[in-house]
Amino acid sequence: PAAPRPTQRATAAASPRQVECVSGVMVREAVPPLAWPAMDGFRIEARVPRDLPAAELDAAVALQRELDLERAPDEPLVPAEVYRTRLTHTGSDAARQAWVAFDAAGGLAGIAALELPLTSNEHLAFSWVGVRPDARRRGLGRALVARAVAAAKDGGRTVLMTFIDDRLPGGLAFATALGLEVGSEMHTHEVVLARVDR
């Protein structure tokens, strides 16, 4: 069996104006609330996930694949249709929002998705943020997270959850820079079935 891979959870005391953020590593937002930082050379636009234009959806699929390969280069490629479904599927039990970020040349530089459960756990919001490697450390990730936090608050949510994989140490550093604190770790265990003795 492969060694377990830790995922961490971060927490902090929440006030009525705070949102608990959970990060791949799980986390609560620190005080003060995240502000929308100024960004040089990027623009961010809101989207309804199921209505993403074809070109943007293709670019988002490519970005997710690039990030997955960065996280786990030895794992099999996920089919493009799986990414498309993940990005656009909306059931009746949740509302979804998205933000897409473009660089000066019009290329997709980052994306954020937010899901708000509607039938249970209505204090929760779930978010995922990804930024193209060459667009990092320029305020874009922080700006995307700030939009997800603001939308979660507008939706009356008190807890925003996301996850950070330990194979991408920059993710934990990013969460820490936002003022998020580690609260717990989760482990994923894997086994190659062909190696299991029957």
N, C-alpha and C positions, 0 to 999 in steps of 0.2 A: 504493500500500500504506500502511496505517496505520503510525504510528511504533510500534516495539516497546515493550511494557510490561514494565518490570523486575520481577522477583520475586527476593527475596533469601534467602540461606541463612546461618544463623548456627551457629557451633560454639564449643565450649569443651572443655577436657580433662575426661574423665569418670572418676570413681572407681567402684568396684563398687556404690556406693549411688546413683549418678547415672543419669539418663536423658537421652539426647540428644534435644532437642526440635527439630523442623524447622518453620520458620514461614515462609510465603508470601513472604516471607522464611523457611530451614531452620535449626534451632537445638538446642543441647544445654542441658540444665537447669544453671543456675548453682548454686554452693554458697552457702547450705545448701539442702536440698530444700525444695520449696514446702510451706508449712503451710496447713491449711485455715483461712482467716480467718473471723472473726465477721462475720455479715451482718445488717443491720437490715432486717427486713420481707420477707425471701425464705426460701423453703425449697427444698431440692434433694432429688429422689427418683431412685433408680436405676430403669432400665427395660431390658427386652430389646427391641431395636429392632423386631423383627418382630411383637411383641405390643403395640405402642403402642395404647392405646384410641383409638377413632375421633376423639373430640373433641380429644385431645392431638395426634394425627397431623395433623388439619386445622390446628390452631394452629401446629404446627411447620412445615407447608408455608407458611403465611402469613408466618411469621417468616423462613424462608429466602428467600421472594420479596422481602420487605421489604429484607433485607440485600443481595440481588443488585441490586435497584433503586438502593440507596444506592451500591453499587460501580460499577454501569454503567447509569445511567438511560436511555441511548439505545439499549440493546440490546433485542431482542424479548423478550417475556415467555416464560418457560419454562413449559410446561404443568404443571398441578398434579400430573398423574399421574407425570411425570418426577421431581418432588420426592419423591412418595410412595415410588417405587421406590428412589431413592437412600437414603431414610431407613430403609427396612424390609428391603431385600434382604440376605440373608445366604447366601452360597454355602458349599459344603462345604470350601473352602480357607481360610476365615477365620472367626474368632469375633468377634462384635460386642457392644459394650456401649453404653449411653447413659445420660445424666442429664438430667432436665428440671427447670427452676427456675421456681417460681411466685412472683408478687408477693402482697402482702397481700390483694388482691381475688380471687386465684385465677387470674389471667391468666398465660399463658406468658411469662416474662421472658427465658429463655435456654435453650440446649440444648448439650450436648456429646456427641460420638460418638467411639467408640474402636474400631478394627479391629485384630485380632491375626492376622497370617498364620499358617497352620497347616502348609503344605506346603513353603514356601521362605522365605528371609529371616526366620527365626524369632527373630532378634534385634530385629526392627523392630516398632513399633506406629505406627498412623496415626490422627491425631485431628483433629477439626474442632470449633471452639467458636464459637457465635454468641450475642450478647446484644442484646436490643432496645435501640434508641438511647436511649430515655428511662430505661433501667435501668442505664446504664453509670456508671462512676466511683463505684461503691458496693461494690466488692469481689466482685461476682457473677462476673465473668469469671475473676478469679484463683481463686475457689473451684471453678469448673468445671474449669479447667486442673489444679488440684491433685488433683482426683478422677481425671482422666485419667492423670496422672503416677503416682499411687499404684496405679491398676489395671494400668498398663503394668509397673510394678515387680513387682507381685504375679504377673503373667504371665511373669516372667523375662525381660522385654525390657530391652535396654540403649539403644535408640534410639527416640525418639518423634518423629514427623514431622508437620508441618502446614505450611500455606502462607499467606502474607500478601500481598495484592495492594497494589501501590504506590498505587492509586487511593484507598485508604483509609489515609491516613497515621496515623490513630489506631491501626491494627493494629501498625505498627512501634513506635510509642511504647509500646504495651501490652507487646509482647515485650521491649523494652528495660527497662521498669520491672520485669519479672520476672527480670532479670539475664541475658537471652539475648543472645548476640553474633552479629552478622551474619557468615556464613561464605561465601556465594556468592550471585550473582544469576542468575536465568533470565529469558529474554525470550520473550514470545509475539508472533508476527507475524501480522497479519491482512490480508486483502485482500477487497474487495467484488468478487465474481466478475463481476457485471454490468459492471464497469469494465475487465475484463481484455481486451486485444486478442487476437483469435484469429489 
